[in-house]
Amino acid sequence: MSKIPFGPTYDEMLNPSHQDPEVRAKALKAIKENELDPINLFNITWKNEKNEVNKIVLPKGLTGVDANIVVLFGKNFPSGSHKVGPAYATLMEGCVDGEIIPGTHTILGPSTGNFGIGVSYITNLMKYDAIVIMPDNMSKERYERISKYGAKLDLTPGSESDVILTLERTYELKKNPKNRTLAQFELLPNYRFHRHVTGNSCIEAVKGIGNGRIACFCSAPGSAGTLAAGDQIKQVFPECKVVALEPHECSTLTNGGLGQHRIEGIGDKMITLIHNALTTDFITQIIDDDCVRGLAVVHEGAKILEKHGVPAKVAKEMENLFGVSGICNILGAIKMAKYLKLGPDDNVVTIATDSFDRYPSVIQNLHERELEVTDHVLERWYQDVFAGADTRYVLDTRGKEAKEKLFKQKESDWLKFGYKQSYLDEMRHPEFWEKEYNKVFEYDKKIKEMRGKEIK
């Protein structure tokens, strides 16, 4: 017999002030002193010790647009990325449903990076063995972090079909009855976490900024979990445009492109099962090396940013705040602010999944690829990447024909993994997503009822 190692409910992740005060105090202490204390499960939240959303309103000297670009940053989550949230939610729901038993099952985590780190971290805290399956062309910092938290790595060949190969390997390992998969690309806890916790945190984040509304929400899908925040935002601000960003070099959602690219964790060469295509209004492509060069500007070019009006304190704060995909999201937000002709009262919200700590090797590779990276070069990259951001590669997907194309692409990707056409057809209707979202409240009730009880 084992105790169910439950952490927070969905509500307690959204509102840590709703946690038991003693538990909250212990969690805030543990995040500073011992990241492997299981009480850190209660630090899975977008909010800080003041119960405020961790965010930054980017300076106009960086963005060059009138609209307010608000970035929620995930580096303060346990393990350094918000991906720990959907990893926990998926494992937690499996425990509630009696499908995952401590001491019995090994956890599989298919990933292209941050989700795998989250799986390794969560399984460490909740005392499960874990195997993270991912392509062999990710940054070395990702592999090191996964190994640090104790999961085994099972690497698949990095290629134009790397994510498909990762999923195929996961399905092969899944045949072992002892293995259970935290399938971020296909299981709805990922959707539920981001719709409830991330979506409502975004809504709260813009209070007191501009008109207090969200005109546009941008996110680059890997699993497309984060895009679910847009579904909740639209419930409050129906005018909000939800934008899926993808690498120009791997334009899968736009035209089926499957190329390799440098933005780790996104552009996973499919429309994932949990991607609600109904609410995706635009697909916008971002050039991959713009994201790497943009990261170099923010990390190394404080003097350049100050010259263009960024306060020195803010330039310093931003140095380690973003990763490559975070810069991708910022560039997408800038492009959409221009495309939608948004003004100073309008807010564009996006996400920084992780921070610079898992990208030094990427910047080192950039330095090796360039003849030199001087202030002059950083200035040119600032002008090209940020000041020069344009509105190319924006596809409007609000029409019936565009939606049908996305539905068909999802069917092509997922029928081969055993999903039935009838299930995929259900996803064409808003009622499917509302029903799935409302399970948040059912799981919250069950978690509270089952905390600390013994299970077989």
CORURNOR-V606521 format. One record per residue. PHI is phi as a letter, one per 30 degrees, with the letter a starting at -180 (NA if undefined). PSI is psi in degrees with one decimal (NA if undefined). D_CENTER is the distance of its C-alpha to the mean C-alpha in Angstrom with 1 decimal. Layout:
BEGIN
phi:PHI psi:PSI d_center:D_CENTER
phi:PHI psi:PSI d_center:D_CENTER
END
This chain:
BEGIN
phi:NA psi:139.0 d_center:35.1
phi:b psi:148.0 d_center:31.8
phi:d psi:141.3 d_center:30.2
phi:d psi:119.8 d_center:26.9
phi:d psi:63.7 d_center:24.5
phi:d psi:143.2 d_center:22.7
phi:c psi:-135.8 d_center:20.5
phi:d psi:160.0 d_center:19.5
phi:d psi:171.6 d_center:19.5
phi:e psi:-43.2 d_center:16.8
phi:d psi:-39.2 d_center:19.2
phi:d psi:-22.6 d_center:19.5
phi:d psi:-38.4 d_center:15.8
phi:d psi:-42.3 d_center:15.9
phi:b psi:81.8 d_center:19.4
phi:d psi:-18.7 d_center:20.1
phi:d psi:-15.3 d_center:23.6
phi:d psi:-6.0 d_center:24.3
phi:d psi:158.1 d_center:24.2
phi:e psi:128.4 d_center:27.6
phi:e psi:-37.3 d_center:28.7
phi:d psi:-41.7 d_center:29.8
phi:d psi:-43.3 d_center:26.6
phi:d psi:-43.8 d_center:24.6
phi:d psi:-42.2 d_center:27.0
phi:d psi:-38.4 d_center:26.8
phi:d psi:-43.8 d_center:23.0
phi:d psi:-32.8 d_center:23.1
phi:d psi:-41.7 d_center:25.8
phi:d psi:-36.1 d_center:24.1
phi:d psi:-24.1 d_center:20.9
phi:c psi:-25.6 d_center:23.4
phi:c psi:-31.9 d_center:25.8
phi:a psi:95.4 d_center:24.4
phi:d psi:-13.5 d_center:20.8
phi:c psi:11.1 d_center:22.0
phi:d psi:125.9 d_center:23.8
phi:e psi:-19.8 d_center:22.5
phi:d psi:-16.8 d_center:22.8
phi:d psi:-13.6 d_center:19.5
phi:e psi:-30.3 d_center:17.9
phi:d psi:2.5 d_center:19.0
phi:c psi:7.9 d_center:16.9
phi:d psi:90.6 d_center:13.6
phi:a psi:154.6 d_center:13.3
phi:d psi:-3.2 d_center:12.3
phi:c psi:155.3 d_center:16.0
phi:c psi:-172.1 d_center:18.5
phi:d psi:-17.6 d_center:22.0
phi:c psi:6.4 d_center:23.4
phi:i psi:29.5 d_center:21.1
phi:c psi:145.6 d_center:19.6
phi:d psi:131.0 d_center:16.0
phi:d psi:112.6 d_center:14.9
phi:a psi:167.0 d_center:14.9
phi:b psi:138.0 d_center:16.9
phi:c psi:113.9 d_center:18.8
phi:d psi:139.1 d_center:19.2
phi:d psi:145.9 d_center:22.8
phi:d psi:-25.2 d_center:24.6
phi:d psi:-21.5 d_center:26.0
phi:c psi:-46.2 d_center:22.6
phi:d psi:-34.0 d_center:21.5
phi:i psi:13.6 d_center:25.0
phi:b psi:158.0 d_center:24.5
phi:d psi:-34.1 d_center:26.0
phi:d psi:153.7 d_center:23.0
phi:d psi:122.5 d_center:21.0
phi:c psi:113.1 d_center:17.5
phi:c psi:122.7 d_center:15.6
phi:c psi:119.0 d_center:12.5
phi:d psi:129.8 d_center:10.8
phi:c psi:136.1 d_center:10.2
phi:c psi:1.1 d_center:8.5
phi:d psi:-20.3 d_center:11.4
phi:d psi:-4.8 d_center:13.6
phi:d psi:150.7 d_center:11.9
phi:e psi:137.4 d_center:14.1
phi:i psi:-4.4 d_center:13.5
phi:i psi:12.8 d_center:11.8
phi:a psi:146.1 d_center:8.1
phi:d psi:-11.1 d_center:6.4
phi:d psi:-17.1 d_center:5.8
phi:d psi:-25.6 d_center:9.5
phi:d psi:-57.5 d_center:9.4
phi:d psi:-29.1 d_center:9.0
phi:d psi:-46.4 d_center:11.2
phi:d psi:-45.2 d_center:13.7
phi:e psi:-40.5 d_center:13.8
phi:d psi:-41.9 d_center:14.6
phi:d psi:-41.1 d_center:17.1
phi:d psi:-46.0 d_center:18.5
phi:d psi:-36.8 d_center:19.2
phi:d psi:-37.3 d_center:20.8
phi:d psi:-46.1 d_center:23.0
phi:e psi:-41.0 d_center:24.1
phi:d psi:-3.0 d_center:25.0
phi:i psi:16.8 d_center:27.0
phi:c psi:-17.1 d_center:25.3
phi:b psi:121.5 d_center:24.1
phi:c psi:125.7 d_center:26.9
phi:e psi:138.3 d_center:26.8
phi:i psi:-7.2 d_center:29.2
phi:c psi:-45.3 d_center:29.4
phi:c psi:145.3 d_center:26.1
phi:c psi:138.8 d_center:24.1
phi:c psi:131.9 d_center:20.3
phi:c psi:136.6 d_center:18.8
phi:b psi:91.2 d_center:15.1
phi:d psi:134.7 d_center:14.5
phi:a psi:160.9 d_center:11.7
phi:c psi:18.2 d_center:11.4
phi:l psi:-88.5 d_center:10.6
phi:d psi:-34.0 d_center:8.2
phi:d psi:-38.8 d_center:8.4
phi:d psi:-39.6 d_center:12.1
phi:d psi:-43.2 d_center:12.4
phi:d psi:-41.8 d_center:11.2
phi:d psi:-45.8 d_center:13.7
phi:d psi:-41.6 d_center:16.3
phi:d psi:-49.1 d_center:16.0
phi:d psi:-42.7 d_center:16.2
phi:d psi:-30.0 d_center:19.0
phi:d psi:-48.0 d_center:20.8
phi:d psi:-33.3 d_center:20.9
phi:c psi:8.1 d_center:21.8
phi:i psi:49.2 d_center:24.3
phi:c psi:149.8 d_center:23.3
phi:d psi:149.8 d_center:23.8
phi:b psi:149.6 d_center:20.8
phi:b psi:124.6 d_center:20.4
phi:c psi:122.4 d_center:17.3
phi:c psi:121.8 d_center:17.8
phi:a psi:162.1 d_center:16.3
phi:d psi:157.6 d_center:17.9
phi:c psi:14.0 d_center:20.3
phi:c psi:24.9 d_center:19.3
phi:c psi:172.0 d_center:16.3
phi:d psi:149.6 d_center:17.0
phi:d psi:-27.8 d_center:19.5
phi:d psi:-33.7 d_center:17.6
phi:d psi:-47.5 d_center:15.0
phi:d psi:-40.9 d_center:18.1
phi:d psi:-40.7 d_center:19.8
phi:d psi:-40.6 d_center:17.2
phi:d psi:-45.6 d_center:17.1
phi:d psi:-36.6 d_center:20.9
phi:e psi:-39.0 d_center:21.3
phi:d psi:-5.9 d_center:19.8
phi:j psi:-2.9 d_center:22.1
phi:d psi:153.7 d_center:20.5
phi:d psi:147.9 d_center:22.3
phi:c psi:135.5 d_center:20.9
phi:b psi:101.4 d_center:21.9
phi:c psi:137.6 d_center:21.3
phi:c psi:158.8 d_center:21.7
phi:d psi:129.9 d_center:23.1
phi:d psi:120.1 d_center:20.9
phi:a psi:-174.3 d_center:22.2
phi:d psi:-13.6 d_center:21.6
phi:c psi:29.0 d_center:21.1
phi:d psi:-40.5 d_center:19.0
phi:d psi:-38.1 d_center:16.3
phi:d psi:-42.0 d_center:19.3
phi:d psi:-37.3 d_center:21.2
phi:d psi:-44.1 d_center:18.5
phi:d psi:-40.8 d_center:18.6
phi:d psi:-40.4 d_center:22.4
phi:d psi:-38.8 d_center:22.7
phi:d psi:-44.9 d_center:20.6
phi:d psi:-32.4 d_center:23.0
phi:d psi:-46.6 d_center:25.9
phi:d psi:-28.2 d_center:25.0
phi:d psi:-18.5 d_center:24.4
phi:d psi:-24.1 d_center:28.2
phi:d psi:120.6 d_center:29.0
phi:d psi:-13.9 d_center:29.5
phi:d psi:-12.1 d_center:28.3
phi:c psi:139.6 d_center:24.8
phi:b psi:137.9 d_center:22.0
phi:c psi:129.5 d_center:18.6
phi:d psi:83.8 d_center:15.2
phi:d psi:87.7 d_center:14.4
phi:d psi:-27.6 d_center:10.7
phi:d psi:-15.5 d_center:11.8
phi:b psi:-15.6 d_center:14.7
phi:c psi:139.8 d_center:14.9
phi:d psi:-13.8 d_center:14.5
phi:e psi:-34.3 d_center:13.5
phi:e psi:-47.5 d_center:9.8
phi:d psi:-46.5 d_center:10.9
phi:d psi:-43.0 d_center:13.1
phi:e psi:-50.3 d_center:10.8
phi:d psi:-35.4 d_center:8.6
phi:d psi:-46.7 d_center:11.8
phi:d psi:-52.3 d_center:13.9
phi:d psi:-51.4 d_center:12.2
phi:d psi:-45.1 d_center:9.6
phi:e psi:-49.0 d_center:12.0
phi:d psi:-28.8 d_center:15.1
phi:d psi:-37.9 d_center:13.8
phi:d psi:-43.8 d_center:13.3
phi:d psi:-42.5 d_center:16.8
phi:d psi:-32.8 d_center:18.2
phi:d psi:-26.9 d_center:16.9
phi:c psi:0.9 d_center:19.2
phi:d psi:127.3 d_center:22.3
phi:i psi:1.8 d_center:25.0
phi:c psi:128.1 d_center:23.3
phi:h psi:-131.4 d_center:25.1
phi:d psi:6.3 d_center:26.0
phi:i psi:10.2 d_center:23.5
phi:c psi:169.9 d_center:21.9
phi:c psi:115.5 d_center:18.8
phi:d psi:-27.6 d_center:20.0
phi:a psi:138.7 d_center:16.8
phi:b psi:124.7 d_center:13.1
phi:c psi:138.0 d_center:11.2
phi:a psi:140.2 d_center:7.9
phi:c psi:114.4 d_center:7.9
phi:d psi:132.3 d_center:7.3
phi:c psi:-77.6 d_center:7.3
phi:d psi:-18.4 d_center:7.8
phi:i psi:10.1 d_center:7.5
phi:e psi:-46.7 d_center:6.6
phi:d psi:-32.7 d_center:5.0
phi:e psi:-23.7 d_center:8.2
phi:d psi:-23.0 d_center:10.2
phi:e psi:-33.7 d_center:10.3
phi:d psi:-32.5 d_center:12.6
phi:d psi:-41.1 d_center:14.9
phi:d psi:-38.4 d_center:15.6
phi:e psi:-41.5 d_center:16.1
phi:d psi:-25.7 d_center:18.5
phi:d psi:-32.5 d_center:20.4
phi:c psi:-38.7 d_center:21.3
phi:b psi:83.0 d_center:21.4
phi:e psi:-23.0 d_center:22.4
phi:d psi:-10.5 d_center:22.9
phi:d psi:134.3 d_center:19.2
phi:c psi:125.9 d_center:18.2
phi:c psi:127.6 d_center:14.8
phi:b psi:123.7 d_center:13.9
phi:c psi:125.2 d_center:12.0
phi:c psi:144.5 d_center:12.1
phi:b psi:157.4 d_center:13.1
phi:d psi:137.7 d_center:15.3
phi:e psi:-31.3 d_center:18.9
phi:d psi:-10.3 d_center:19.9
phi:b psi:68.7 d_center:18.0
phi:d psi:56.5 d_center:18.6
phi:d psi:-47.8 d_center:18.1
phi:d psi:-31.1 d_center:17.3
phi:d psi:-50.8 d_center:20.0
phi:b psi:17.5 d_center:22.8
phi:i psi:8.9 d_center:21.9
phi:d psi:144.4 d_center:21.6
phi:b psi:31.7 d_center:20.5
phi:d psi:164.3 d_center:21.0
phi:d psi:155.0 d_center:19.7
phi:a psi:173.6 d_center:17.6
phi:c psi:5.1 d_center:16.5
phi:c psi:90.8 d_center:12.7
phi:d psi:139.2 d_center:11.4
phi:j psi:-7.0 d_center:8.3
phi:b psi:-179.8 d_center:8.7
phi:h psi:52.8 d_center:12.0
phi:d psi:22.2 d_center:12.7
phi:i psi:31.9 d_center:16.0
phi:a psi:164.4 d_center:15.9
phi:c psi:113.7 d_center:15.1
phi:d psi:160.3 d_center:13.5
phi:d psi:-34.4 d_center:15.5
phi:d psi:4.6 d_center:13.1
phi:d psi:114.4 d_center:12.6
phi:d psi:91.9 d_center:15.1
phi:d psi:-22.1 d_center:16.9
phi:e psi:-33.8 d_center:19.3
phi:c psi:5.4 d_center:17.3
phi:d psi:112.2 d_center:16.0
phi:d psi:-33.3 d_center:18.6
phi:b psi:152.5 d_center:18.1
phi:b psi:126.4 d_center:16.6
phi:b psi:131.3 d_center:16.8
phi:c psi:140.9 d_center:17.2
phi:b psi:131.5 d_center:16.6
phi:d psi:128.2 d_center:18.9
phi:d psi:-44.4 d_center:17.2
phi:d psi:-20.2 d_center:19.8
phi:d psi:-35.1 d_center:19.5
phi:d psi:-40.8 d_center:16.1
phi:d psi:-44.4 d_center:17.9
phi:d psi:-37.7 d_center:20.9
phi:d psi:-38.2 d_center:19.1
phi:d psi:-39.4 d_center:17.6
phi:d psi:-40.5 d_center:21.2
phi:d psi:-47.2 d_center:22.5
phi:d psi:-37.9 d_center:20.4
phi:d psi:-34.8 d_center:20.9
phi:c psi:-10.1 d_center:24.6
phi:c psi:41.6 d_center:25.9
phi:e psi:-41.0 d_center:26.5
phi:d psi:-36.0 d_center:30.0
phi:d psi:-45.8 d_center:29.0
phi:d psi:-39.8 d_center:26.7
phi:d psi:-39.1 d_center:29.4
phi:d psi:-28.1 d_center:31.9
phi:c psi:17.3 d_center:29.9
phi:j psi:4.2 d_center:29.8
phi:d psi:123.1 d_center:26.8
phi:e psi:142.0 d_center:28.2
phi:e psi:-39.8 d_center:28.7
phi:d psi:-39.7 d_center:27.0
phi:d psi:-40.8 d_center:23.8
phi:e psi:-41.0 d_center:23.9
phi:d psi:-42.7 d_center:24.2
phi:d psi:-37.2 d_center:21.4
phi:d psi:-13.3 d_center:18.9
phi:e psi:-40.7 d_center:20.1
phi:c psi:17.6 d_center:17.7
phi:d psi:-25.3 d_center:14.9
phi:b psi:157.5 d_center:12.6
phi:c psi:-171.1 d_center:11.7
phi:d psi:-44.6 d_center:12.2
phi:d psi:-28.5 d_center:9.0
phi:d psi:-42.5 d_center:9.4
phi:d psi:-38.5 d_center:12.9
phi:e psi:-47.4 d_center:12.1
phi:d psi:-38.0 d_center:10.4
phi:d psi:-43.7 d_center:13.5
phi:d psi:-38.0 d_center:15.8
phi:d psi:-40.3 d_center:14.7
phi:d psi:-41.1 d_center:15.3
phi:d psi:-47.0 d_center:18.7
phi:e psi:-44.3 d_center:19.7
phi:d psi:-31.3 d_center:19.1
phi:d psi:-39.4 d_center:21.0
phi:d psi:-44.9 d_center:23.8
phi:d psi:-42.2 d_center:23.7
phi:d psi:-1.3 d_center:23.8
phi:h psi:50.8 d_center:26.4
phi:d psi:148.3 d_center:24.8
phi:c psi:-171.5 d_center:27.0
phi:d psi:-17.6 d_center:27.0
phi:d psi:-11.6 d_center:26.6
phi:c psi:147.4 d_center:23.4
phi:c psi:132.1 d_center:19.8
phi:c psi:129.1 d_center:16.7
phi:c psi:138.7 d_center:13.5
phi:b psi:-176.1 d_center:10.2
phi:b psi:140.5 d_center:7.3
phi:c psi:104.5 d_center:7.7
phi:e psi:-42.4 d_center:5.1
phi:b psi:-159.5 d_center:8.4
phi:b psi:-173.4 d_center:12.0
phi:d psi:-18.6 d_center:15.1
phi:d psi:-17.3 d_center:16.2
phi:c psi:23.9 d_center:14.8
phi:b psi:9.3 d_center:16.1
phi:e psi:-38.1 d_center:19.9
phi:d psi:-29.0 d_center:20.9
phi:d psi:-42.4 d_center:19.1
phi:d psi:-36.9 d_center:21.1
phi:d psi:-42.7 d_center:24.1
phi:d psi:-37.6 d_center:23.9
phi:d psi:-44.1 d_center:23.9
phi:d psi:-36.3 d_center:27.0
phi:d psi:-30.3 d_center:28.6
phi:d psi:-26.0 d_center:28.1
phi:c psi:151.9 d_center:29.5
phi:d psi:-40.2 d_center:33.2
phi:a psi:152.7 d_center:32.4
phi:b psi:89.0 d_center:29.8
phi:c psi:176.2 d_center:32.0
phi:e psi:-34.8 d_center:31.7
phi:d psi:-42.2 d_center:33.1
phi:d psi:-43.7 d_center:30.4
phi:d psi:-37.9 d_center:27.6
phi:d psi:-44.5 d_center:29.4
phi:d psi:-41.7 d_center:29.5
phi:d psi:-38.6 d_center:25.8
phi:e psi:-47.2 d_center:25.2
phi:d psi:-41.3 d_center:27.5
phi:d psi:-44.8 d_center:26.1
phi:d psi:-47.3 d_center:22.3
phi:c psi:-64.5 d_center:22.2
phi:d psi:-33.8 d_center:25.6
phi:c psi:8.6 d_center:26.0
phi:e psi:131.2 d_center:22.8
phi:c psi:-174.8 d_center:24.3
phi:c psi:25.7 d_center:23.6
phi:d psi:159.6 d_center:24.1
phi:i psi:37.9 d_center:22.0
phi:c psi:121.3 d_center:21.1
phi:c psi:123.1 d_center:21.7
phi:d psi:120.5 d_center:22.6
phi:c psi:27.1 d_center:21.5
phi:d psi:-16.2 d_center:23.2
phi:d psi:161.6 d_center:26.3
phi:d psi:-42.3 d_center:27.5
phi:d psi:-41.8 d_center:27.9
phi:d psi:-40.1 d_center:24.4
phi:d psi:-42.9 d_center:23.0
phi:d psi:-37.4 d_center:25.4
phi:d psi:-42.3 d_center:24.3
phi:d psi:-40.4 d_center:20.6
phi:d psi:-45.6 d_center:22.1
phi:d psi:-37.3 d_center:24.4
phi:d psi:-40.5 d_center:21.8
phi:d psi:-42.4 d_center:19.8
phi:d psi:-42.1 d_center:23.2
phi:d psi:-37.9 d_center:24.0
phi:d psi:-32.7 d_center:20.9
phi:c psi:-18.0 d_center:21.2
phi:d psi:-32.5 d_center:25.0
phi:d psi:-12.7 d_center:25.5
phi:c psi:16.1 d_center:23.4
phi:j psi:2.4 d_center:25.8
phi:d psi:145.8 d_center:24.4
phi:d psi:149.6 d_center:27.2
phi:e psi:-36.3 d_center:27.7
phi:d psi:-38.2 d_center:28.4
phi:d psi:-42.9 d_center:25.0
phi:d psi:-34.7 d_center:23.4
phi:d psi:-35.4 d_center:25.9
phi:d psi:-33.0 d_center:24.8
phi:d psi:-8.8 d_center:21.4
phi:d psi:-2.5 d_center:23.3
phi:b psi:138.7 d_center:24.2
phi:e psi:-30.0 d_center:22.6
phi:d psi:-33.5 d_center:24.4
phi:e psi:-47.8 d_center:22.3
phi:d psi:-34.7 d_center:19.0
phi:d psi:-40.4 d_center:21.0
phi:d psi:-43.8 d_center:22.6
phi:d psi:-40.5 d_center:19.4
phi:d psi:-41.2 d_center:17.9
phi:d psi:-12.6 d_center:21.2
phi:d psi:-17.8 d_center:21.0
phi:e psi:-45.7 d_center:19.0
phi:d psi:-29.9 d_center:22.4
phi:d psi:-44.4 d_center:24.2
phi:d psi:-37.9 d_center:22.0
phi:d psi:-42.0 d_center:22.4
phi:d psi:-44.1 d_center:26.1
phi:d psi:-38.2 d_center:26.3
phi:e psi:-46.1 d_center:24.4
phi:d psi:-36.0 d_center:26.9
phi:d psi:-31.6 d_center:29.7
phi:c psi:-6.0 d_center:28.8
phi:e psi:126.8 d_center:27.9
phi:i psi:-4.8 d_center:30.2
phi:d psi:158.7 d_center:32.1
phi:d psi:140.6 d_center:33.2
phi:b psi:157.7 d_center:32.0
phi:d psi:NA d_center:33.5
END
